[in-house]
Amino acid sequence: MRKYLLFFFILASNIYHLSSSFAAQPLYIAELPNIHEYDLFANNGWDGNWYAGYDHAWIQKLRAVPERDDYKKAFIGVKLGRAKTKKQIDKKLSQQINDAEKKLAPAGGDEKKNLLAGIENLKKKKELSNSIKFYMALSDDSDFSDDKKYFLAENSEIPLEGDWEEAINNIGCSRWFWAEVPVDKISKERENYIAVWSDNPLLDSAVFAPVIAAGWSDSDGKDSFLVTETAGKPPEGIEKSISFFAPALCVKLVPENNFKVSVSIKELKIEKKTIRILINAEGEITRIHAKLFREKDEIPAGYGITEPPHAITVRDLEKGEYRLRLVAEDRFGNRGESGTKTFTVE
């Protein structure tokens, strides 16, 4: 009798776990009915000049969310890919500087003055390639200028674009990045506008900037917009309507849930300039990434991993002492962090 009772208890527990898992689902609000339909531009091939940057702020208008109070957390997100490494950016800038310098000798007057100014501007841009950040904002009236900015991601986290001239690591398909916002900032009565951009002047073309994903749309430009006059600041209104395509911008609402995420460093292997991190992880994890620091500077460690086996490799580290911690997250926005481990690369 006890065996049958135990069996039914285990069965009931499993059914409850499954039903609670199915019941507690995030709500995605986007222009397209399925966020997996945003598979254009940001993976490979023609980029459509859809870079996210200093003079390219992308805006999407979404519906009001009357069911907002059913959810406990809110996120705004964007799907990005095809980022460029500091080495790639510096190489392109050097090429542009050399091309401009070749034009100096035969130039004169205003042309020479403009060329010199352009060269100085390019040299300054080289200094900007160390720190590239992206931001998002949320508004119910398309004006994002008054304290509605949220940090989204570093350029070094975004999957990289391939290079025809050399082999590089961390190339991958575009990924969703999410910034948490207060639930009460999602409007129940008015439409919700979300925007993404960078404040780094370097990102003025697809040569240097990552690309935002897009999907086919039949809205005839009513709900998707590009603003080019921002100069790295939050856009103050809509500008150019976009037809045929919709940028991959989304609101995600998460219900109350009891899911847990935990992550820890199981083992750290150091070999020459490479570290390999073996990881203990628990939960329905969608991403684990490494936060790596040398003195005060954060060292690029890539987007991270999205599936087992739970192990991360970081290459080409300079000699010195480093601090490492891991961050894990699930699709409900639950996060877990490891303790910090210090190590030395000889």
C-alpha angles and dihedrals in degrees: 000000000000090000091055092047091050091048092051091045091053091044092049091048091051092047090050091049092049094045092048089049092052093043097051102065128150118245115230118202115191141137090261122056094233120040090209087071090076095092103125130106101353099075108047144317124037110014095197087221086279095149121153110226156101096323098023113075112169120209132190126190114215134182126271113267110225090171091060095116091064089071133070103199134036132199135182116209147183133195113231137174145150096064119172127232123238088249092054092046093049091048092053091047091051090052091051091048091050092048091051093047091054089059093053099079098061093035126096143173117002093355091059091045091052092047092052091049090049092050091051090050091051091050090052090051090061088065090056097059094083097070121033119164135178129213138194132201138195128210141158094217106037092254107117098169102102112074098303098120122121128184111245114175149324119254088239091065095057117094111259132244116243121256123223092206104047144018113254134177130234095044110150148135120290118280139202118253121195135203118195117232131180110276091230090061089070104090119234094188106033135045118274120232121196128188140187131197145134129245093212113109090209091074100077099122143025087257089076107016133074119247128246116227121242140193136205111273135185096197092108093227096303097122110022125072145176122208117197103173099069101102090207095311128116108276116256096205145342122292123165120031118221123220130196095011135061123205116240099256122141147171116223121195119193125202125220109283141165098222116135132206123198132172135177139170107259097180137349119208119193120196119170105301095345132088125195116198119203110201139205109210136172131185137044091305120187098178141014119185136174125240106205126184135185109193103314096334123096111225118218110253101170132246094302130225131310103191141025143316088073102222133118128200124201118187140192098033118169121232114278146078119305139189119216135189133162130227123200128186140177133210090268092063094252112147137196129189132199126224118268119266123197121209140163130230109210 
